[in-house]
Amino acid sequence: MRAYTVLAGIFLMLSRLVQGDPPPPQLPVILAIVSDTPGQCSPGQNVNITFSPDTLRLDLPVMRFGTEGHGRADELALCQFTVEYTSWWYKYRFAIQNLTYKGHLTATDGVQLYQSSANTVFRAPPDVWNVSMSTMIDNKAQTAIGGEGDFDEDFKVDSGNPQLEWSTCMDGREGTGDFKTKLAFTLTATTSDKTGNGTGVLTRGMTFDFGIAWEECYPKRAVKNACGQTRIDD
């Protein structure tokens, strides 16, 4: 069975040209996962996270729509959870440069997976929780999967990140003691039904592959405290 592939956004090719540094000799380790939607993404049961040198993969095998039948209403699949990390390597920072959505859609009577989205917020306070927050990626991909008759195929949607947002430069303390370093994820898929009689199912949930870029840096406390789009003084 072939995979249905979509290239979403004019920035995809540009995002793949980001030239960073080689990855650090040690990758971050998960300390904890807290889910706001345990029915769709429950830590220890159906949230599988892999941090490799160039990809952060979130495999969510039971992510699903609220109901199979639509009746002309959109159906939303939603996962929200926060991952706490430790063991960031000294003198490195990272960014998310692109994103790939993957899954398998079984749909009838013109149901279409028309949009997938991913929002990822990085939090790395040096002294006080919520001192810095940065949106690493806020992506909405117009996917157009299915939409005519019946559909039963794997799909893959490649999407870029036109404006890189770098994390703070790690100084070796992140993830220790009160230095809580976290990534908060909000992930969605949305279907529509133009006939009102169709059904749509994510047969194996969804997988989100975030392309990672690394850059060597020198941590400066004044810069670190000011890192992020939102700070405690804002």
JOFENWO-V414812 format. One record per backbone hydrogen bond with DSSP energy under -1.0 kcal/mol. NH is the residue of the N-H (numbers start at 1). CO is the residue of the C=O. E is the energy in kcal/mol with one decimal. If there is no record, write none. Layout:
NH;CO;E, NH;CO;E
This chain:
4;154;-3.1, 6;156;-2.7, 8;158;-3.5, 15;11;-2.5, 16;12;-1.3, 17;14;-1.5, 18;15;-1.1, 21;214;-2.9, 29;86;-2.8, 31;84;-3.7, 32;84;-1.2, 34;82;-2.6, 36;80;-2.9, 37;80;-1.0, 40;37;-1.8, 41;37;-2.3, 45;42;-2.1, 46;42;-2.4, 48;59;-2.3, 50;57;-2.3, 52;55;-2.9, 56;210;-2.6, 57;50;-3.0, 58;208;-2.6, 59;48;-3.2, 60;206;-2.9, 63;60;-1.4, 70;198;-1.2, 75;191;-1.8, 77;189;-2.8, 79;187;-2.6, 81;185;-1.8, 82;34;-2.9, 83;183;-2.9, 84;32;-3.0, 85;181;-2.7, 86;29;-2.6, 91;170;-2.6, 93;215;-2.0, 95;213;-2.0, 97;211;-2.6, 99;159;-3.1, 100;209;-2.2, 101;157;-2.7, 102;207;-2.4, 103;155;-1.8, 105;153;-2.0, 106;201;-2.6, 107;151;-3.5, 108;199;-2.3, 110;149;-3.1, 111;108;-1.4, 112;192;-2.4, 113;145;-2.6, 114;112;-1.1, 114;190;-1.3, 115;190;-1.5, 116;141;-2.0, 117;188;-1.9, 118;139;-2.2, 119;186;-2.3, 120;137;-2.4, 121;184;-2.4, 122;134;-3.4, 123;182;-2.8, 131;128;-1.7, 133;230;-1.5, 134;122;-2.4, 136;120;-2.2, 137;120;-1.2, 139;118;-2.9, 141;116;-3.2, 145;113;-2.6, 147;111;-1.5, 151;107;-2.9, 153;105;-1.5, 155;103;-2.8, 156;4;-3.1, 157;101;-2.7, 158;6;-2.9, 159;99;-3.0, 161;97;-1.3, 167;94;-2.5, 170;92;-2.6, 175;179;-2.9, 176;173;-2.0, 179;176;-2.7, 180;178;-1.8, 182;123;-2.5, 183;83;-2.4, 184;121;-2.7, 185;81;-3.2, 186;119;-2.2, 187;79;-2.9, 188;117;-2.3, 189;77;-1.7, 190;115;-2.9, 191;75;-2.3, 192;112;-2.3, 200;68;-1.6, 201;106;-2.2, 203;104;-2.0, 203;201;-1.1, 205;202;-1.2, 206;60;-2.0, 207;102;-2.5, 208;58;-2.7, 209;100;-2.7, 210;56;-2.8, 211;98;-2.4, 212;54;-2.4, 213;95;-2.6, 215;93;-2.1, 217;91;-1.8, 224;220;-3.1, 225;221;-2.6, 227;224;-1.2, 229;133;-1.9, 230;133;-1.9, 234;231;-1.8
